[in-house]
Amino acid sequence: MSLEIVKSGPLTTIQDGGRTGYAKLGYRRCGACDRYAMELANILAGNWEDRRQAVIEFTMRGGTLRFEREAVIALTGADMEPKLDGTVIAMYQPVCVYPGQVLELGFAKTGLRTYLAVGGGFLFSEVMGSCSTDSTCGIGGMEGRALKDKDLLRLRVSREADLYRKDISGREKEFGIPDDWFWLRHPSYPYRSVGRELVPVMRVVPGPQEEAFTEKGRETLWRSVYRVAADSNRMACRLEGAELERVNGSDIISDGIVEGSIQVAANGLPMVMLSDHQTTGGYAKIGTVIHLDLSAIAQRKPGESIGFTYITPEQANEAYRKEVEKLEWLKQELVTKRKARQR
């Protein structure tokens, strides 16, 4: 039983929660750039026990896929105006698909990355505990590379997934997230009004090399609005805007990097490390964007704006707790609706 990639997009990969615990050996975490959207897609598709399992991540433009078996799918993240057999289908809700049906995804109308989850999940061999594609090392996903035309992705046969499909068939909308529930479709983060534009503000925990920057440099980060540069990718979101003043340049002895680290290169411009970041680096890091807000950065297109603000580790933990509660609430809501349907 499989799903065929009839036509692939410019960067379509298999991603999951990421490859953790191997940074000391030089292996990157990888995984979905927008983990909130990934988990949401899995919940809506009925993968309640493991909402970090493998999904397909489409960047900028989707592609064309043909299903060879019945399944439940869910699409979250960027709106690529999905169509099933030529008919527009809703995002942020489960959709029942049948053998021979074709799913088409176009260019991202809003956002940058779209996530497709399938009930029961995909069948890929794990490498160091993850199916995530690491194209640099050539591991994970489909032979460690982006998906291409005519690839066949095996789907896991799951009795629970089949029961879920039968339970929601014809009532998929009841199990979806309403259009106006922005608070649940996306992580909660602050905004700043800049003219007519609402700019998402990324929350940053200072350090570990904040002393490498002058007081003016540290203030510049949160007072300024930056634009996403065209050469951004899964490794880093490079930014254009005000330079950050440093005490004595940006070079340091290489040390560890985590997802969200804000490195400042020799040109004084910040860049936020994303899923495919290297494990060590020799540029000073003024702060770390909290886990939740990386989802917002992952959905910003080149030319779009972001801002920054400083928070404490305690505030970061509290924000994370609230987002976990949101996803758990959605899962319980779907469980309750399904039980009511079964009566």
C-alpha positions as CSV (number, residue, x, y, z in Angstrom):
1,M,0.0,0.0,0.0
2,S,1.6,3.3,-1.0
3,L,1.4,6.9,-2.0
4,E,3.0,7.9,-5.3
5,I,4.7,11.3,-5.8
6,V,3.5,12.1,-9.3
7,K,5.2,15.5,-9.3
8,S,7.4,16.7,-6.5
9,G,7.8,20.3,-5.4
10,P,11.1,22.3,-5.3
11,L,11.9,21.0,-1.8
12,T,9.7,18.2,-0.5
13,T,11.1,16.0,2.3
14,I,10.1,13.5,4.9
15,Q,10.4,15.0,8.4
16,D,9.4,14.1,12.0
17,G,10.2,15.3,15.5
18,G,13.9,15.2,14.7
19,R,17.1,13.3,15.5
20,T,18.1,14.0,19.1
21,G,21.0,13.0,21.2
22,Y,23.6,12.8,18.5
23,A,24.9,16.4,18.3
24,K,28.1,15.4,20.1
25,L,28.8,13.1,17.1
26,G,28.2,15.9,14.6
27,Y,24.7,14.8,13.5
28,R,22.1,17.6,13.1
29,R,18.6,17.3,14.6
30,C,16.8,18.1,11.3
31,G,13.0,17.4,11.6
32,A,10.1,19.6,10.7
33,C,10.8,23.3,10.6
34,D,7.3,24.1,11.9
35,R,6.9,21.4,14.6
36,Y,3.6,22.9,15.8
37,A,2.1,22.4,12.3
38,M,3.5,18.9,12.1
39,E,2.0,17.9,15.5
40,L,-1.3,19.5,14.5
41,A,-1.4,17.5,11.3
42,N,-0.8,14.3,13.0
43,I,-3.5,14.9,15.6
44,L,-6.1,15.8,13.0
45,A,-5.1,12.6,10.9
46,G,-5.7,10.5,14.0
47,N,-2.1,9.8,15.0
48,W,-2.9,10.6,18.7
49,E,-0.3,8.4,20.3
50,D,2.6,9.8,18.3
51,R,2.0,13.2,17.0
52,R,5.7,13.7,16.1
53,Q,5.8,10.9,13.6
54,A,6.9,11.4,10.0
55,V,5.0,13.8,7.7
56,I,5.7,15.3,4.3
57,E,7.1,18.9,4.4
58,F,6.5,21.0,1.3
59,T,8.3,24.2,0.8
60,M,7.0,27.2,-1.2
61,R,5.2,24.9,-3.7
62,G,3.7,21.5,-3.3
63,G,3.2,18.8,-5.9
64,T,0.9,16.1,-7.1
65,L,0.3,12.9,-5.2
66,R,-1.7,9.7,-5.9
67,F,-3.2,7.5,-3.2
68,E,-3.3,3.7,-3.7
69,R,-5.3,2.9,-0.6
70,E,-8.0,4.4,1.6
71,A,-6.6,6.8,4.3
72,V,-7.2,9.9,6.4
73,I,-5.0,12.8,5.6
74,A,-4.6,16.3,7.2
75,L,-2.8,19.4,5.8
76,T,-1.6,22.2,8.0
77,G,0.8,25.2,7.8
78,A,1.1,27.2,4.6
79,D,-2.1,27.4,2.4
80,M,-1.1,25.8,-0.9
81,E,-4.8,25.7,-2.0
82,P,-5.0,21.9,-2.0
83,K,-7.3,20.1,-4.4
84,L,-8.5,16.5,-4.4
85,D,-9.4,15.3,-7.9
86,G,-9.7,18.9,-8.9
87,T,-12.0,19.9,-6.0
88,V,-10.7,22.3,-3.3
89,I,-10.4,20.7,0.1
90,A,-10.1,22.3,3.5
91,M,-6.9,22.6,5.5
92,Y,-6.8,21.9,9.3
93,Q,-9.3,19.1,9.1
94,P,-9.1,15.4,8.4
95,V,-10.0,14.4,4.8
96,C,-10.8,10.8,3.8
97,V,-9.1,9.7,0.6
98,Y,-9.6,6.7,-1.6
99,P,-7.6,4.6,-4.1
100,G,-6.8,6.4,-7.3
101,Q,-7.5,9.9,-5.9
102,V,-5.0,12.6,-6.7
103,L,-4.0,15.5,-4.4
104,E,-2.6,18.6,-5.9
105,L,-0.8,21.4,-4.0
106,G,0.1,24.7,-5.7
107,F,2.2,27.7,-4.6
108,A,2.0,28.8,-1.0
109,K,-0.7,31.5,-0.8
110,T,0.1,32.2,2.8
111,G,3.1,30.9,4.8
112,L,6.0,29.0,3.4
113,R,5.8,25.3,4.5
114,T,2.9,22.8,4.4
115,Y,2.7,19.6,6.3
116,L,0.8,16.4,5.2
117,A,0.1,13.7,7.8
118,V,-1.5,10.3,7.0
119,G,-3.5,8.3,9.5
120,G,-1.3,5.4,10.6
121,G,1.8,7.1,9.3
122,F,4.5,6.3,6.8
123,L,6.8,3.3,6.8
124,F,10.4,4.4,6.8
125,S,13.5,2.9,8.5
126,E,14.7,5.0,11.4
127,V,18.3,6.2,11.5
128,M,19.4,7.1,15.0
129,G,15.7,7.1,16.2
130,S,14.4,9.4,13.5
131,C,13.0,9.3,9.9
132,S,13.9,12.9,9.3
133,T,15.7,13.7,6.0
134,D,19.3,14.9,6.5
135,S,20.3,15.7,2.9
136,T,23.9,16.7,3.9
137,C,24.6,13.3,5.6
138,G,22.4,11.4,3.2
139,I,20.3,9.7,5.9
140,G,16.7,9.4,6.8
141,G,13.5,9.7,4.8
142,M,13.8,8.6,1.2
143,E,17.5,7.6,0.9
144,G,18.5,10.8,2.6
145,R,17.3,13.1,-0.2
146,A,14.3,15.3,-1.2
147,L,11.4,13.4,-2.8
148,K,11.3,13.3,-6.6
149,D,8.8,12.3,-9.3
150,K,7.7,8.6,-9.2
151,D,8.8,8.0,-5.6
152,L,6.5,5.5,-3.8
153,L,6.0,6.0,-0.1
154,R,4.8,3.1,1.8
155,L,1.9,3.7,4.3
156,R,1.6,1.8,7.5
157,V,-1.4,-0.5,7.7
158,S,-3.2,0.3,11.0
159,R,-6.4,-1.1,12.3
160,E,-6.9,2.0,14.5
161,A,-6.4,4.3,11.5
162,D,-9.0,2.4,9.5
163,L,-11.5,2.6,12.4
164,Y,-10.9,6.4,12.7
165,R,-11.5,6.8,9.0
166,K,-14.8,4.9,9.2
167,D,-15.9,6.9,12.3
168,I,-15.3,10.3,10.7
169,S,-16.3,9.6,7.1
170,G,-18.9,12.1,5.9
171,R,-18.4,14.2,9.0
172,E,-14.8,15.3,8.6
173,K,-15.6,19.0,9.1
174,E,-16.8,18.3,12.7
175,F,-13.3,17.0,13.4
176,G,-11.5,20.1,11.9
177,I,-10.4,23.4,13.3
178,P,-12.7,26.3,12.3
179,D,-11.3,29.0,10.0
180,D,-11.5,31.7,12.7
181,W,-9.7,29.7,15.4
182,F,-6.4,31.3,14.6
183,W,-5.3,30.7,18.2
184,L,-5.4,27.0,17.7
185,R,-4.3,26.8,14.0
186,H,-1.0,28.5,15.0
187,P,1.2,28.9,18.0
188,S,0.5,32.0,20.2
189,Y,3.1,34.7,19.8
190,P,3.0,38.5,20.1
191,Y,2.8,41.0,17.2
192,R,4.0,44.5,16.6
193,S,2.2,47.0,14.4
194,V,4.5,48.6,11.9
195,G,2.5,50.9,9.7
196,R,-0.2,48.7,8.1
197,E,1.8,45.5,8.7
198,L,1.4,43.2,11.7
199,V,4.9,41.8,12.4
200,P,5.3,38.6,14.5
201,V,7.7,39.2,17.4
202,M,10.0,36.4,18.3
203,R,10.7,35.9,22.0
204,V,14.4,35.6,22.8
205,V,16.2,34.3,25.9
206,P,19.5,36.3,26.1
207,G,22.9,34.6,25.7
208,P,25.1,32.7,25.7
209,Q,27.4,35.4,24.4
210,E,25.4,38.5,25.1
211,E,28.5,40.2,26.6
212,A,30.0,40.2,23.1
213,F,27.5,43.0,22.2
214,T,27.3,46.5,23.4
215,E,24.2,47.8,25.2
216,K,23.3,49.6,22.0
217,G,23.7,46.4,20.0
218,R,21.5,44.4,22.4
219,E,18.8,47.2,22.2
220,T,19.0,47.3,18.4
221,L,17.8,43.7,18.2
222,W,14.5,44.3,20.0
223,R,13.9,47.8,18.7
224,S,14.4,46.9,15.0
225,V,12.3,45.1,12.4
226,Y,14.2,42.7,10.1
227,R,13.3,41.1,6.8
228,V,13.9,37.5,5.8
229,A,16.7,37.3,3.2
230,A,16.4,35.4,0.0
231,D,19.2,33.0,0.9
232,S,17.4,31.6,3.9
233,N,16.9,27.8,4.0
234,R,16.2,25.0,6.4
235,M,19.6,25.6,8.1
236,A,19.1,29.3,9.0
237,C,16.8,32.2,8.5
238,R,19.1,35.0,7.4
239,L,18.0,38.5,8.1
240,E,18.4,42.0,6.6
241,G,18.2,45.2,8.6
242,A,20.1,47.0,11.3
243,E,23.5,45.8,12.3
244,L,24.2,44.8,15.9
245,E,27.1,46.7,17.5
246,R,29.7,44.3,19.0
247,V,32.4,44.9,21.6
248,N,35.2,43.3,19.6
249,G,33.8,41.6,16.5
250,S,31.7,38.4,16.2
251,D,34.4,35.7,16.2
252,I,34.5,33.3,19.1
253,I,36.0,29.8,19.7
254,S,33.5,27.4,18.2
255,D,31.0,26.1,20.6
256,G,27.6,24.3,20.5
257,I,24.6,25.6,18.6
258,V,20.9,24.8,19.2
259,E,17.9,25.4,17.1
260,G,16.8,29.0,17.7
261,S,20.4,30.3,18.3
262,I,20.8,33.8,16.9
263,Q,24.2,34.0,15.5
264,V,25.7,37.3,14.4
265,A,28.1,37.1,11.5
266,A,31.0,39.5,10.7
267,N,28.6,41.8,8.9
268,G,26.7,42.4,12.2
269,L,23.4,40.9,10.9
270,P,21.6,38.2,12.9
271,M,20.6,34.8,11.6
272,V,18.3,32.4,13.4
273,M,19.4,28.7,13.3
274,L,16.6,26.3,12.1
275,S,16.2,22.6,12.0
276,D,19.2,21.8,9.7
277,H,21.6,23.9,11.7
278,Q,25.2,22.9,12.1
279,T,26.1,21.5,15.6
280,T,28.9,24.0,16.3
281,G,29.8,27.5,15.1
282,G,32.3,30.3,15.6
283,Y,30.0,33.4,15.7
284,A,28.8,35.0,18.9
285,K,25.2,34.3,19.8
286,I,23.2,37.2,21.2
287,G,20.3,35.0,22.3
288,T,18.0,32.0,21.5
289,V,14.5,32.2,20.0
290,I,12.2,30.1,22.1
291,H,11.0,26.8,20.6
292,L,7.4,27.9,20.0
293,D,8.3,31.0,17.9
294,L,10.5,29.0,15.5
295,S,7.2,27.9,13.9
296,A,6.5,31.5,13.0
297,I,10.0,32.0,11.5
298,A,9.6,28.8,9.5
299,Q,6.5,30.2,7.8
300,R,8.0,33.6,6.9
301,K,8.8,34.1,3.2
302,P,11.8,36.1,1.9
303,G,11.0,39.8,2.2
304,E,8.6,39.3,5.1
305,S,9.3,40.9,8.4
306,I,10.0,39.7,12.0
307,G,10.8,41.4,15.2
308,F,12.4,40.3,18.5
309,T,11.8,40.9,22.2
310,Y,13.7,39.6,25.3
311,I,12.0,37.3,27.9
312,T,13.3,35.2,30.8
313,P,13.7,31.3,30.8
314,E,10.7,31.2,33.3
315,Q,8.5,33.0,30.8
316,A,9.7,30.7,28.0
317,N,8.7,27.6,30.0
318,E,5.3,29.0,30.8
319,A,4.6,29.8,27.2
320,Y,5.6,26.3,26.2
321,R,3.4,24.8,28.8
322,K,0.4,26.7,27.5
323,E,1.0,25.5,23.9
324,V,1.3,21.8,25.0
325,E,-2.0,22.2,26.8
326,K,-3.6,23.6,23.6
327,L,-2.6,20.5,21.6
328,E,-3.7,18.2,24.4
329,W,-7.0,19.9,24.6
330,L,-7.5,19.4,20.8
331,K,-6.7,15.7,21.1
332,Q,-9.2,15.3,23.9
333,E,-11.9,17.2,22.0
334,L,-11.5,14.8,19.0
335,V,-11.6,11.8,21.3
336,T,-14.8,13.0,22.8
337,K,-16.4,13.7,19.4
338,R,-15.4,10.3,18.2
339,K,-16.9,8.6,21.2
340,A,-20.1,10.5,20.7
341,R,-20.2,9.4,17.1
342,Q,-19.7,5.8,18.0
343,R,-22.7,5.7,20.4
